[in-house]
């Protein structure tokens, strides 16, 4: 191995995390100084910070891939189509499952999303939550973190590590459980197709589905109807995974 393990960990985990943290703290501080709002909207500030984080980290990720000779495969539009039913089924199953976990406190993120939609614009809220923030999260978790662990070990450990790290980053217990569930699929797609664009699209679609469709599903209180919804979505999930794995493994 040309590079020491410590150097690889620094380049792929420590450096991007520290840069992301410092940019987020700086953006938050500047926002408070400019607006004099001591209780800023979490999603708005995170969205603004994510733009600067992406601008800083994307070039570093390209250099990281080149330095450690991380190979990617050709882009296939057909793969993007598989992400639609996969995202829908993951979201419905995951959200219905965690809905049975007792809620200790209100979901701060959800409250901030709705607050942002009311104070500014629903499209701005959707754009930040479904596009801007997922791109940066994928760059960090399925980009830097996944590739780093794979270099040091193997894909299985990379899938496990990034999924757990993704769950921990969501703090609130219900969100963390859902993030762990979703993170496993996101990491698997990275393993299967070796391109970050697919996990970004899947993440984008999952967040959009959670905001637009899941509230309607969770409003169904009848056990029989919920069971029917789960049966259908599990079938969709299995068919989606079968279709993805039916393709020749290009990893």
MARBA-3410 file (N, C-alpha, C, O; in Angstrom, 1 decimal):
251
0.9,-1.2,0.0,0.0,0.0,0.0,0.9,1.2,0.0,1.8,1.4,0.9 ~ 0.7,2.1,-1.0,1.5,3.3,-1.1,1.3,4.3,0.0,2.3,5.0,0.4 ~ 0.1,4.4,0.5,-0.2,5.4,1.6,-0.5,4.6,2.9,-1.1,3.6,2.9 ~ -0.1,5.3,4.0,-0.3,4.7,5.3,-1.8,4.8,5.6,-2.5,5.6,5.1 ~ -2.2,3.9,6.5,-3.6,3.9,6.9,-4.0,5.2,7.6,-5.2,5.7,7.4
-3.1,5.8,8.4,-3.4,7.0,9.0,-3.7,8.1,8.0,-4.6,8.9,8.1 ~ -2.9,8.1,6.9,-3.0,9.1,5.9,-4.4,8.9,5.2,-5.0,9.9,4.8 ~ -4.7,7.7,4.9,-6.0,7.4,4.2,-7.2,7.9,5.0,-8.1,8.5,4.5 ~ -7.1,7.5,6.3,-8.2,7.9,7.2,-8.3,9.5,7.3,-9.4,10.0,7.4 ~ -7.1,10.1,7.4,-7.2,11.6,7.4,-7.8,12.2,6.1,-8.6,13.0,6.2
-7.3,11.7,5.0,-7.8,12.2,3.7,-9.3,11.9,3.5,-10.0,12.7,2.9 ~ -9.8,10.7,3.9,-11.1,10.3,3.6,-12.2,10.4,4.7,-13.3,10.4,4.4 ~ -11.7,10.6,5.9,-12.7,10.8,7.0,-12.5,12.0,7.8,-13.4,12.9,7.9 ~ -11.3,12.2,8.4,-11.1,13.3,9.3,-11.2,14.7,8.5,-11.9,15.5,9.0 ~ -10.4,14.8,7.5,-10.4,16.1,6.7,-11.8,16.5,6.2,-12.2,17.7,6.5
-12.5,15.7,5.5,-13.8,16.1,5.1,-14.8,16.4,6.2,-15.6,17.3,6.1 ~ -14.7,15.6,7.3,-15.6,15.9,8.4,-15.3,17.2,9.1,-16.2,18.0,9.3 ~ -14.0,17.5,9.3,-13.6,18.8,9.9,-14.0,19.9,9.0,-14.5,21.0,9.5 ~ -13.8,19.8,7.7,-14.1,20.9,6.8,-15.6,21.2,6.8,-16.0,22.3,6.9 ~ -16.4,20.1,6.8,-17.8,20.2,6.8,-18.3,20.9,8.1,-19.2,21.8,8.0
-17.8,20.5,9.2,-18.1,21.0,10.5,-17.8,22.5,10.6,-18.6,23.3,11.0 ~ -16.6,22.9,10.2,-16.2,24.3,10.3,-17.0,25.2,9.4,-17.3,26.3,9.8 ~ -17.3,24.7,8.2,-18.1,25.5,7.3,-19.5,25.7,7.8,-20.1,26.8,7.8 ~ -20.1,24.6,8.4,-21.4,24.7,8.9,-21.5,25.7,10.1,-22.4,26.5,10.2 ~ -20.5,25.6,11.0,-20.5,26.5,12.2,-20.3,27.9,11.7,-20.9,28.8,12.2
-19.4,28.1,10.7,-19.2,29.5,10.2,-20.4,30.1,9.6,-20.8,31.2,9.9 ~ -21.1,29.3,8.7,-22.3,29.8,8.1,-23.4,30.1,9.1,-24.1,31.1,9.0 ~ -23.5,29.2,10.1,-24.5,29.4,11.2,-24.2,30.7,11.9,-25.1,31.5,12.2 ~ -22.9,31.0,12.2,-22.6,32.2,13.0,-22.8,33.4,12.1,-23.3,34.4,12.6 ~ -22.4,33.4,10.9,-22.6,34.5,10.0,-24.1,34.8,9.8,-24.6,36.0,9.8
-24.9,33.7,9.7,-26.4,33.9,9.5,-27.0,34.6,10.7,-27.8,35.5,10.6 ~ -26.6,34.2,11.9,-27.1,34.8,13.2,-26.6,36.2,13.3,-27.4,37.1,13.7 ~ -25.4,36.5,12.9,-24.9,37.9,12.9,-25.7,38.8,12.0,-26.0,40.0,12.3 ~ -26.0,38.3,10.8,-26.6,39.1,9.8,-28.1,39.3,10.1,-28.7,40.4,10.0 ~ -28.8,38.2,10.5,-30.2,38.3,10.7,-30.6,38.6,12.2,-31.7,39.0,12.5
-29.6,38.5,13.1,-29.9,38.7,14.5,-30.9,37.7,15.1,-31.6,38.0,16.1 ~ -31.1,36.6,14.4,-32.0,35.5,14.8,-31.2,34.5,15.6,-30.5,33.7,15.0 ~ -31.4,34.4,16.9,-30.7,33.5,17.7,-31.3,32.1,17.6,-30.7,31.2,18.2 ~ -32.4,31.9,17.0,-33.0,30.6,16.8,-33.3,30.4,15.3,-34.5,30.3,14.9 ~ -32.3,30.3,14.5,-32.5,30.2,13.0,-33.1,28.8,12.7,-33.0,27.9,13.4
-33.7,28.8,11.5,-34.3,27.6,11.0,-33.2,26.6,10.6,-32.3,26.9,9.8 ~ -33.3,25.4,11.2,-32.3,24.4,11.1,-32.1,24.0,9.6,-30.9,23.9,9.2 ~ -33.1,23.8,8.9,-33.0,23.3,7.5,-32.5,24.4,6.6,-31.7,24.1,5.7 ~ -32.9,25.6,6.8,-32.4,26.8,6.0,-30.9,26.9,6.2,-30.2,27.0,5.2 ~ -30.5,27.0,7.4,-29.0,27.1,7.7,-28.2,26.0,7.1,-27.2,26.1,6.5
-28.7,24.7,7.3,-28.1,23.6,6.9,-28.0,23.5,5.3,-27.0,23.1,4.8 ~ -29.1,24.0,4.7,-29.1,24.0,3.3,-28.1,25.0,2.7,-27.4,24.7,1.8 ~ -28.0,26.2,3.3,-27.0,27.2,2.9,-25.6,26.7,3.1,-24.8,26.8,2.2 ~ -25.4,26.1,4.3,-24.1,25.5,4.6,-23.7,24.4,3.6,-22.5,24.3,3.2 ~ -24.7,23.6,3.2,-24.4,22.5,2.3,-23.9,22.9,1.0,-23.1,22.2,0.4
-24.4,24.1,0.5,-23.9,24.6,-0.8,-22.4,24.9,-0.7,-21.6,24.5,-1.6 ~ -21.9,25.5,0.4,-20.5,25.8,0.6,-19.7,24.5,0.9,-18.6,24.4,0.5 ~ -20.3,23.6,1.6,-19.6,22.3,1.9,-19.4,21.6,0.6,-18.3,21.0,0.4 ~ -20.4,21.5,-0.3,-20.2,20.8,-1.5,-19.1,21.5,-2.4,-18.3,20.8,-3.0 ~ -19.1,22.8,-2.4,-18.1,23.5,-3.2,-16.7,23.2,-2.7,-15.8,23.2,-3.5
-16.6,23.0,-1.4,-15.3,22.7,-0.8,-14.9,21.2,-1.0,-13.7,20.9,-1.3 ~ -15.8,20.4,-0.8,-15.5,18.9,-0.7,-15.5,18.2,-2.1,-14.8,17.3,-2.3 ~ -16.3,18.7,-3.0,-16.4,18.0,-4.3,-15.0,17.9,-5.0,-14.6,16.9,-5.4 ~ -14.3,19.1,-5.1,-12.9,19.0,-5.7,-12.0,18.1,-4.9,-11.2,17.4,-5.5 ~ -12.1,18.1,-3.6,-11.3,17.2,-2.8,-11.6,15.8,-3.0,-10.7,14.9,-3.0
-12.9,15.5,-3.2,-13.3,14.1,-3.5,-12.7,13.6,-4.8,-12.3,12.4,-4.9 ~ -12.7,14.5,-5.8,-12.2,14.1,-7.1,-10.7,13.8,-7.0,-10.2,12.9,-7.6 ~ -10.0,14.6,-6.2,-8.5,14.4,-6.0,-8.3,13.1,-5.2,-7.4,12.4,-5.4 ~ -9.2,12.9,-4.2,-9.1,11.7,-3.4,-9.3,10.4,-4.2,-8.5,9.5,-4.1 ~ -10.3,10.4,-5.1,-10.5,9.3,-6.0,-9.3,9.1,-6.9,-8.9,7.9,-7.2
-8.7,10.2,-7.4,-7.5,10.0,-8.3,-6.3,9.6,-7.6,-5.6,8.7,-8.1 ~ -6.1,10.1,-6.4,-4.9,9.7,-5.6,-5.0,8.2,-5.2,-3.9,7.6,-5.2 ~ -6.1,7.7,-4.8,-6.2,6.3,-4.4,-6.8,5.4,-5.5,-7.1,4.3,-5.2 ~ -6.8,5.9,-6.7,-7.2,5.1,-7.9,-8.5,4.4,-7.7,-8.6,3.2,-7.9 ~ -9.5,5.1,-7.3,-10.9,4.6,-7.1,-11.6,4.6,-8.4,-11.8,5.7,-9.0
-11.9,3.4,-8.9,-12.5,3.3,-10.2,-14.1,3.4,-10.2,-14.7,3.0,-9.2 ~ -14.6,4.0,-11.2,-16.1,4.0,-11.4,-16.5,3.4,-12.7,-15.7,3.1,-13.6 ~ -17.8,3.1,-12.8,-18.3,2.5,-14.0,-19.1,3.5,-14.8,-19.4,4.6,-14.4 ~ -19.4,3.2,-16.1,-20.1,4.1,-17.0,-21.5,4.3,-16.4,-22.1,3.4,-15.9 ~ -22.0,5.5,-16.7,-23.3,5.9,-16.3,-24.4,5.2,-17.1,-24.2,5.2,-18.4
-25.4,4.7,-16.5,-26.5,4.0,-17.2,-27.8,4.6,-16.8,-28.2,4.5,-15.6 ~ -28.6,5.2,-17.7,-29.8,5.9,-17.4,-30.8,4.9,-16.8,-31.7,5.2,-16.0 ~ -30.8,3.7,-17.3,-31.8,2.6,-16.9,-31.7,2.4,-15.4,-32.7,2.1,-14.8 ~ -30.5,2.5,-14.8,-30.4,2.3,-13.4,-31.1,3.3,-12.6,-31.7,3.0,-11.5 ~ -31.2,4.6,-13.1,-31.9,5.6,-12.4,-33.4,5.3,-12.3,-34.1,5.6,-11.3
-33.9,4.6,-13.3,-35.4,4.2,-13.3,-35.6,3.2,-12.2,-36.7,3.2,-11.6 ~ -34.7,2.3,-11.9,-34.8,1.4,-10.8,-35.0,2.1,-9.5,-35.6,1.5,-8.5 ~ -34.4,3.3,-9.4,-34.3,4.0,-8.1,-35.7,4.4,-7.7,-36.0,4.6,-6.5 ~ -36.6,4.6,-8.6,-38.0,5.2,-8.3,-38.8,4.2,-7.4,-39.2,4.6,-6.3 ~ -39.0,3.0,-7.9,-39.8,2.0,-7.0,-39.0,1.7,-5.7,-39.6,1.4,-4.7
-37.7,1.6,-5.8,-36.8,1.3,-4.7,-37.0,2.3,-3.6,-37.2,2.0,-2.4 ~ -36.9,3.6,-4.0,-37.0,4.7,-3.0,-38.4,4.7,-2.4,-38.5,4.9,-1.2 ~ -39.4,4.5,-3.2,-40.8,4.5,-2.7,-41.0,3.4,-1.6,-41.5,3.7,-0.6 ~ -40.5,2.2,-1.9,-40.8,1.1,-1.0,-39.9,1.2,0.2,-40.4,0.9,1.3 ~ -38.7,1.7,0.1,-37.8,1.9,1.3,-38.5,2.9,2.3,-38.5,2.6,3.5
-38.9,4.0,1.7,-39.5,5.0,2.5,-40.8,4.6,3.2,-41.0,4.8,4.4 ~ -41.7,3.9,2.5,-43.0,3.5,3.1,-42.7,2.5,4.2,-43.2,2.6,5.3 ~ -41.9,1.4,3.9,-41.7,0.4,4.9,-40.9,1.0,6.1,-41.3,0.7,7.2 ~ -39.9,1.7,5.9,-39.1,2.3,7.0,-39.9,3.2,7.9,-39.9,3.1,9.1 ~ -40.7,4.1,7.2,-41.5,5.1,8.0,-42.7,4.4,8.8,-43.0,4.8,9.9
-43.3,3.4,8.1,-44.4,2.7,8.8,-43.8,1.9,10.0,-44.5,1.9,11.1 ~ -42.7,1.3,9.8,-42.0,0.6,10.9,-41.7,1.4,12.1,-42.0,1.1,13.2 ~ -41.0,2.6,11.9,-40.6,3.4,13.0,-41.8,4.2,13.6,-41.7,4.7,14.7 ~ -42.9,4.2,12.9,-44.1,4.9,13.4,-44.7,4.2,14.6,-45.4,4.8,15.4 ~ -44.3,2.9,14.8,-44.8,2.1,15.9,-43.8,2.3,17.1,-44.1,1.8,18.2
-42.7,3.0,16.9,-41.8,3.2,18.0,-42.3,4.5,18.8,-42.6,5.5,18.2 ~ -42.5,4.4,20.1,-43.0,5.5,20.9,-42.1,6.8,20.6,-40.9,6.7,20.6 ~ -42.8,7.9,20.4,-42.2,9.2,20.2,-41.9,9.9,21.5,-42.8,10.2,22.2 ~ -40.6,10.0,21.8,-40.2,10.7,23.0,-40.4,12.2,22.9,-40.9,12.8,23.8 ~ -39.9,12.7,21.8,-40.1,14.2,21.5,-40.5,14.3,20.1,-40.4,13.4,19.3
-41.0,15.5,19.7,-41.3,15.8,18.4,-40.1,15.8,17.5,-39.0,16.2,17.9 ~ -40.2,15.3,16.3,-39.1,15.3,15.3,-38.7,16.7,15.0,-39.5,17.4,14.2 ~ -37.6,17.2,15.4,-37.2,18.6,15.2,-37.0,18.9,13.8,-37.3,20.0,13.3 ~ -36.5,17.9,13.0,-36.2,18.2,11.6,-37.5,18.4,10.8,-37.6,19.3,10.0 ~ -38.5,17.5,11.1,-39.8,17.6,10.4,-40.4,18.9,10.8,-41.0,19.6,9.9
-40.4,19.3,12.0,-41.0,20.6,12.4,-40.3,21.8,11.7,-41.0,22.7,11.3 ~ -39.0,21.7,11.6,-38.2,22.8,10.9,-38.6,22.8,9.4,-38.6,23.9,8.8 ~ -38.8,21.7,8.8,-39.2,21.6,7.4,-40.5,22.3,7.2,-40.7,23.1,6.3 ~ -41.5,22.0,8.0,-42.8,22.6,7.9,-42.8,24.1,8.2,-43.5,24.9,7.6 ~ -41.9,24.5,9.2,-41.8,25.9,9.5,-41.2,26.7,8.4,-41.6,27.8,8.1
-40.2,26.1,7.7,-39.6,26.7,6.6,-40.6,26.9,5.4,-40.6,27.9,4.8 ~ -41.4,25.9,5.2,-42.4,25.9,4.1,-43.4,27.0,4.4,-43.8,27.7,3.5 ~ -43.8,27.2,5.7,-44.7,28.3,6.0,-44.1,29.7,6.0,-44.8,30.6,5.5 ~ -42.9,29.8,6.4,-42.3,31.1,6.5,-41.7,31.6,5.1,-41.7,32.8,4.9 ~ -41.3,30.7,4.3,-40.6,31.1,3.1,-41.5,30.5,1.9,-42.3,31.2,1.3
-41.1,29.3,1.5,-41.8,28.7,0.3,-41.7,27.2,0.4,-40.7,26.6,0.8 ~ -42.8,26.5,0.1,-42.8,25.0,0.1,-41.8,24.5,-0.9,-41.2,23.4,-0.6 ~ -41.6,25.1,-2.0,-40.6,24.6,-3.0,-39.2,24.8,-2.5,-38.3,24.0,-2.8 ~ -38.9,25.9,-1.8,-37.6,26.1,-1.2,-37.3,24.9,-0.2,-36.2,24.4,-0.1 ~ -38.3,24.6,0.6,-38.2,23.6,1.6,-37.9,22.2,0.9,-37.0,21.5,1.4
-38.7,21.9,-0.1,-38.5,20.7,-0.8,-37.1,20.6,-1.5,-36.5,19.6,-1.5 ~ -36.7,21.7,-2.0,-35.4,21.8,-2.7,-34.2,21.5,-1.8,-33.3,20.8,-2.1 ~ -34.3,22.2,-0.6,-33.2,22.0,0.3,-33.1,20.6,0.9,-32.1,20.0,1.0 ~ -34.3,20.1,1.3,-34.4,18.8,1.9,-34.2,17.6,0.9,-33.6,16.6,1.2 ~ -34.7,17.8,-0.3,-34.7,16.7,-1.3,-33.6,16.8,-2.3,-33.4,15.8,-3.0
-32.9,17.9,-2.4,-31.8,18.0,-3.4,-30.5,18.4,-2.7,-29.5,17.6,-2.8 ~ -30.4,19.6,-2.1,-29.2,20.1,-1.7,-28.5,19.3,-0.5,-27.4,18.9,-0.7 ~ -29.3,19.1,0.5,-28.7,18.3,1.7,-28.4,16.9,1.3,-27.3,16.4,1.7 ~ -29.2,16.1,0.6,-28.9,14.7,0.2,-27.6,14.6,-0.6,-26.8,13.7,-0.4 ~ -27.3,15.6,-1.5,-26.1,15.6,-2.3,-24.9,15.6,-1.4,-23.9,14.8,-1.6
-24.9,16.5,-0.4,-23.8,16.6,0.5,-23.6,15.4,1.4,-22.5,14.9,1.6 ~ -24.8,14.9,1.9,-24.7,13.7,2.7,-24.1,12.5,1.9,-23.4,11.7,2.5 ~ -24.5,12.4,0.7,-24.0,11.3,-0.1,-22.5,11.4,-0.4,-21.8,10.5,-0.4 ~ -22.1,12.7,-0.7,-20.7,13.0,-0.9,-19.9,12.6,0.3,-18.7,12.0,0.2 ~ -20.4,12.8,1.5,-19.7,12.5,2.7,-19.7,11.0,3.0,-18.7,10.4,3.2
-20.9,10.4,3.1,-21.1,9.1,3.6,-20.8,8.0,2.5,-20.0,7.1,2.8 ~ -21.4,8.1,1.4,-21.2,7.1,0.3,-20.1,7.5,-0.6,-19.7,6.7,-1.4 ~ -19.5,8.7,-0.4,-18.4,9.1,-1.1,-17.1,8.9,-0.3,-16.5,7.8,-0.4 ~ -16.7,9.9,0.5,-15.5,9.8,1.2,-15.5,8.6,2.2,-14.5,7.8,2.1 ~ -16.5,8.4,3.0,-16.4,7.4,4.1,-16.4,6.0,3.5,-15.6,5.1,3.9
-17.3,5.7,2.5,-17.4,4.4,1.9,-16.1,4.0,1.3,-15.5,3.0,1.5 ~ -15.6,4.9,0.4,-14.4,4.6,-0.3,-13.2,4.4,0.6,-12.3,3.6,0.4 ~ -13.1,5.2,1.7,-12.0,5.1,2.7,-12.0,3.7,3.3,-11.0,3.0,3.4 ~ -13.2,3.3,3.8,-13.3,2.0,4.5,-13.0,0.8,3.5,-12.4,-0.2,3.8 ~ -13.5,1.0,2.2,-13.2,0.0,1.2,-11.7,-0.2,0.9,-11.2,-1.3,0.8
-11.0,1.0,0.9,-9.6,0.9,0.6,-8.9,0.2,1.8,-8.0,-0.6,1.5 ~ -9.3,0.5,3.0,-8.7,-0.1,4.2,-9.1,-1.6,4.4,-8.4,-2.3,5.0 ~ -10.4,-1.9,4.0,-10.9,-3.2,4.3,-11.6,-3.9,3.1,-11.0,-4.4,2.2 ~ -12.9,-3.8,3.1,-13.7,-4.4,2.0,-15.1,-3.8,2.0,-15.4,-2.9,2.8 ~ -15.9,-4.2,1.0,-17.2,-3.6,0.8,-18.2,-3.8,1.9,-18.9,-3.0,2.3
-18.1,-5.0,2.5,-19.1,-5.4,3.5,-18.9,-4.4,4.7,-19.8,-3.9,5.3 ~ -17.6,-4.2,5.1,-17.4,-3.3,6.3,-17.7,-1.9,5.9,-18.2,-1.1,6.8 ~ -17.5,-1.5,4.6,-17.8,-0.2,4.2,-19.3,0.0,4.3,-19.8,1.1,4.7 ~ -20.1,-1.0,3.9,-21.6,-0.9,3.9,-22.0,-0.7,5.4,-22.9,0.1,5.7 ~ -21.5,-1.5,6.3,-21.9,-1.5,7.7,-21.5,-0.2,8.3,-22.3,0.4,9.0
-20.2,0.2,8.1,-19.7,1.4,8.8,-20.5,2.7,8.3,-20.9,3.5,9.2 ~ -20.7,2.8,7.0,-21.4,4.0,6.5,-22.8,4.1,7.0,-23.4,5.1,7.2 ~ -23.4,2.9,7.0,-24.8,2.8,7.5,-25.0,3.2,8.9,-25.9,4.0,9.3 ~ -24.1,2.7,9.8,-24.1,3.1,11.2,-23.8,4.6,11.4,-24.4,5.3,12.2 ~ -22.8,5.1,10.7,-22.4,6.5,10.8,-23.5,7.4,10.3,-23.8,8.4,10.9
-24.2,7.0,9.3,-25.4,7.7,8.7,-26.5,7.8,9.8,-27.1,8.8,9.9 ~ -26.7,6.7,10.5,-27.7,6.6,11.5,-27.4,7.5,12.7,-28.2,8.2,13.2 ~ -26.1,7.4,13.1,-25.7,8.2,14.3,-25.8,9.7,14.0,-26.2,10.5,14.9 ~ -25.6,10.1,12.8,-25.6,11.5,12.4,-27.0,12.1,12.4,-27.2,13.3,12.4 ~ -28.0,11.2,12.5,-29.4,11.7,12.6,-30.0,11.9,14.0,-31.1,12.3,14.2
-29.2,11.5,15.0,-29.4,11.8,16.4,-30.7,11.2,17.0,-30.7,10.2,17.7 ~ -31.9,11.7,16.6,-33.2,11.3,17.1,-33.4,9.8,16.9,-33.2,9.3,15.7 ~ -33.8,9.0,17.9,-33.9,7.6,17.8,-34.7,7.0,16.6,-34.2,6.1,15.9 ~ -35.8,7.6,16.4,-36.7,7.1,15.3,-36.0,7.4,13.9,-36.0,6.5,13.0 ~ -35.5,8.6,13.8,-34.8,8.9,12.6,-33.5,8.1,12.4,-33.2,7.7,11.3
-32.8,7.8,13.5,-31.6,7.0,13.4,-31.9,5.6,12.9,-31.2,5.0,12.1 ~ -33.0,5.0,13.4,-33.4,3.6,13.0,-33.8,3.6,11.5,-33.4,2.7,10.8 ~ -34.5,4.6,11.1,-34.9,4.7,9.7,-33.7,5.0,8.8,-33.5,4.4,7.8 ~ -32.7,5.8,9.3,-31.5,6.1,8.6,-30.6,4.9,8.4,-30.0,4.7,7.4 ~ -30.6,4.1,9.4,-29.8,2.8,9.4,-30.4,1.9,8.3,-29.7,1.3,7.5
-31.7,1.8,8.3,-32.4,1.0,7.3,-32.2,1.5,5.9,-31.8,0.7,5.0 ~ -32.4,2.8,5.7,-32.2,3.4,4.4,-30.7,3.4,4.0,-30.4,3.2,2.8 ~ -29.8,3.6,5.0,-28.4,3.7,4.7,-27.8,2.4,4.1,-26.9,2.4,3.3 ~ -28.4,1.3,4.6,-28.0,0.0,4.1,-28.2,-0.2,2.6,-27.4,-0.7,1.8 ~ -29.4,0.3,2.1,-29.7,0.3,0.7,-28.9,1.2,-0.1,-28.4,0.9,-1.2
-28.7,2.4,0.5,-27.8,3.4,-0.2,-26.4,2.9,-0.4,-25.8,3.0,-1.5 ~ -25.9,2.3,0.6,-24.5,1.7,0.6,-24.5,0.5,-0.4,-23.5,0.3,-1.1 ~ -25.5,-0.3,-0.4,-25.6,-1.4,-1.3,-25.6,-0.9,-2.8,-24.9,-1.5,-3.6 ~ -26.3,0.1,-3.1,-26.3,0.7,-4.4,-24.9,1.2,-4.8,-24.5,1.0,-6.0 ~ -24.2,1.8,-3.9,-22.8,2.3,-4.1,-22.0,1.1,-4.4,-21.1,1.1,-5.4
-22.1,0.0,-3.7,-21.3,-1.2,-3.9,-21.7,-1.9,-5.3,-20.8,-2.3,-6.0 ~ -23.0,-1.9,-5.6,-23.4,-2.5,-6.8,-23.0,-1.8,-8.1,-22.5,-2.4,-9.0 ~ -23.1,-0.5,-8.1,-22.9,0.3,-9.3,-21.6,1.2,-9.3,-21.3,1.7,-10.4 ~ -21.0,1.4,-8.2,-19.8,2.1,-8.1,-19.8,3.5,-8.6,-18.9,4.1,-9.1 ~ -21.0,4.1,-8.5,-21.2,5.5,-8.9,-22.0,6.3,-7.8,-23.1,5.8,-7.4
-21.5,7.4,-7.5,-22.2,8.2,-6.4,-23.5,8.8,-6.9,-24.5,9.0,-6.1 ~ -23.6,9.0,-8.2,-24.8,9.6,-8.8,-26.1,8.8,-8.5,-27.2,9.4,-8.3 ~ -26.0,7.5,-8.5,-27.1,6.6,-8.2,-27.6,6.7,-6.8,-28.8,6.8,-6.5 ~ -26.7,6.8,-5.8,-27.1,7.0,-4.4,-27.7,8.3,-4.2,-28.5,8.5,-3.3 ~ -27.2,9.3,-4.9,-27.7,10.7,-4.8,-29.2,10.7,-5.3,-30.0,11.3,-4.6
-29.4,10.1,-6.4,-30.8,10.0,-6.9,-31.7,9.3,-6.0,-32.8,9.7,-5.8 ~ -31.2,8.1,-5.5,-32.0,7.3,-4.6,-32.3,8.1,-3.3,-33.5,8.1,-2.8 ~ -31.3,8.8,-2.8,-31.5,9.6,-1.5,-32.5,10.7,-1.8,-33.4,11.0,-1.0 ~ -32.3,11.4,-2.9,-33.2,12.5,-3.3,-34.7,12.0,-3.4,-35.6,12.7,-2.8 ~ -34.9,10.9,-4.1,-36.2,10.3,-4.2,-36.8,9.9,-2.9,-38.0,10.0,-2.6
-36.0,9.4,-2.0,-36.5,8.9,-0.7,-36.9,10.1,0.1,-38.0,10.1,0.8 ~ -36.1,11.2,0.1,-36.5,12.4,0.9,-37.8,13.0,0.3,-38.7,13.4,1.1 ~ -37.9,13.0,-1.0,-39.1,13.6,-1.6,-40.3,12.7,-1.3,-41.4,13.2,-1.0 ~ -40.2,11.4,-1.3,-41.3,10.5,-1.0,-41.7,10.6,0.4,-42.9,10.6,0.7 ~ -40.7,10.8,1.3,-41.0,11.0,2.8,-41.8,12.2,3.0,-42.8,12.2,3.8
-41.5,13.3,2.3,-42.2,14.6,2.5,-43.6,14.6,1.8,-44.5,15.2,2.3 ~ -43.7,14.0,0.6,-44.9,14.1,-0.2,-45.9,13.0,0.0,-47.1,13.2,0.2 ~ -45.4,11.7,0.1,-46.3,10.6,0.1,-46.5,9.9,1.4,-47.6,9.5,1.8 ~ -45.4,9.8,2.2,-45.5,9.1,3.5,-46.5,9.6,4.5,-47.2,8.8,5.1 ~ -46.7,11.0,4.6,-47.7,11.5,5.5,-49.1,10.9,5.3,-49.9,10.6,6.2
-49.4,10.7,4.0,-50.7,10.1,3.6,-50.8,8.7,4.1,-51.8,8.2,4.6 ~ -49.7,7.9,3.9,-49.6,6.5,4.3,-49.8,6.4,5.8,-50.5,5.5,6.3 ~ -49.0,7.2,6.5,-49.1,7.2,8.0,-50.4,7.6,8.6,-50.7,7.3,9.7 ~ -51.2,8.3,7.8,-52.5,8.7,8.2,-53.5,7.5,8.2,-54.6,7.7,8.8 ~ -53.1,6.4,7.6,-54.0,5.2,7.6,-53.8,4.5,8.9,-52.7,3.9,9.2
-54.8,4.5,9.8,-54.7,3.9,11.1,-55.2,2.5,11.2,-54.9,1.7,12.1 ~ -56.0,2.1,10.2,-56.6,0.7,10.2,-55.5,-0.3,10.0,-54.7,-0.2,9.0 ~ -55.3,-1.2,10.9,-54.3,-2.2,10.8,-54.3,-3.0,9.5,-53.3,-3.3,8.9 ~ -55.5,-3.4,9.1,-55.7,-4.2,7.9,-55.2,-3.5,6.7,-54.5,-4.0,5.8 ~ -55.5,-2.2,6.6,-55.1,-1.4,5.4,-53.6,-1.2,5.5,-52.9,-1.2,4.4
-53.1,-0.9,6.7,-51.6,-0.8,6.8,-50.9,-2.0,6.4,-49.8,-2.0,5.7 ~ -51.4,-3.2,6.8,-50.8,-4.5,6.4,-50.8,-4.6,4.9,-49.9,-5.2,4.3 ~ -51.9,-4.2,4.3,-52.0,-4.3,2.8,-51.0,-3.4,2.2,-50.3,-3.8,1.2 ~ -50.8,-2.2,2.7,-49.8,-1.3,2.1,-48.4,-1.8,2.3,-47.6,-1.8,1.4 ~ -48.1,-2.4,3.5,-46.8,-3.0,3.7,-46.6,-4.2,2.8,-45.5,-4.3,2.2
-47.6,-5.0,2.6,-47.5,-6.2,1.7,-47.1,-5.7,0.3,-46.2,-6.3,-0.4 ~ -47.8,-4.7,-0.2,-47.6,-4.2,-1.6,-46.2,-3.6,-1.7,-45.4,-3.9,-2.7 ~ -45.8,-2.8,-0.7,-44.5,-2.1,-0.8,-43.3,-3.1,-0.6,-42.3,-2.9,-1.2 ~ -43.5,-4.1,0.2,-42.5,-5.1,0.4,-42.3,-5.9,-1.0,-41.2,-6.2,-1.4 ~ -43.4,-6.1,-1.6,-43.4,-6.8,-2.9,-42.6,-5.9,-4.0,-41.8,-6.4,-4.7
-42.9,-4.6,-3.9,-42.2,-3.7,-4.8,-40.7,-3.7,-4.5,-39.9,-3.6,-5.4 ~ -40.4,-3.7,-3.2,-39.0,-3.7,-2.8,-38.3,-4.9,-3.3,-37.2,-4.8,-3.9 ~ -38.9,-6.1,-3.1,-38.2,-7.3,-3.5,-38.1,-7.4,-5.0,-37.1,-7.9,-5.6 ~ -39.1,-6.9,-5.8,-39.0,-6.9,-7.2,-38.0,-6.0,-7.7,-37.3,-6.2,-8.7 ~ -37.8,-4.8,-7.0,-36.8,-3.8,-7.4,-35.4,-4.4,-7.2,-34.5,-4.3,-8.1
-35.2,-5.1,-6.0,-33.9,-5.7,-5.8,-33.6,-6.8,-6.7,-32.5,-7.0,-7.1 ~ -34.7,-7.6,-7.1,-34.5,-8.7,-8.0,-34.0,-8.1,-9.4,-33.1,-8.6,-10.0 ~ -34.7,-7.0,-9.8,-34.4,-6.4,-11.1,-33.0,-5.9,-11.1,-32.2,-6.0,-12.1 ~ -32.6,-5.2,-10.0,-31.2,-4.7,-9.9,-30.2,-5.8,-9.9,-29.2,-5.7,-10.6 ~ -30.5,-6.9,-9.2,-29.5,-8.0,-9.1,-29.5,-8.9,-10.3,-28.6,-9.7,-10.6
-30.6,-8.8,-11.1,-30.7,-9.6,-12.3,-29.7,-9.1,-13.4,-29.2,-9.9,-14.2 ~ -29.5,-7.8,-13.3,-28.5,-7.2,-14.2,-27.1,-7.8,-13.9,-26.9,-8.2,-12.7 ~ -26.3,-8.0,-14.9,-24.9,-8.5,-14.6,-24.2,-7.6,-13.6,-24.2,-6.4,-13.7 ~ -23.7,-8.2,-12.6,-23.0,-7.4,-11.5,-21.8,-6.8,-12.1,-20.8,-7.4,-12.6 ~ -21.8,-5.4,-12.1,-20.7,-4.7,-12.7,-19.7,-4.1,-11.7,-18.9,-3.2,-12.0
-19.8,-4.6,-10.5,-18.9,-4.1,-9.4,-17.5,-4.6,-9.6,-16.6,-4.3,-8.9
END
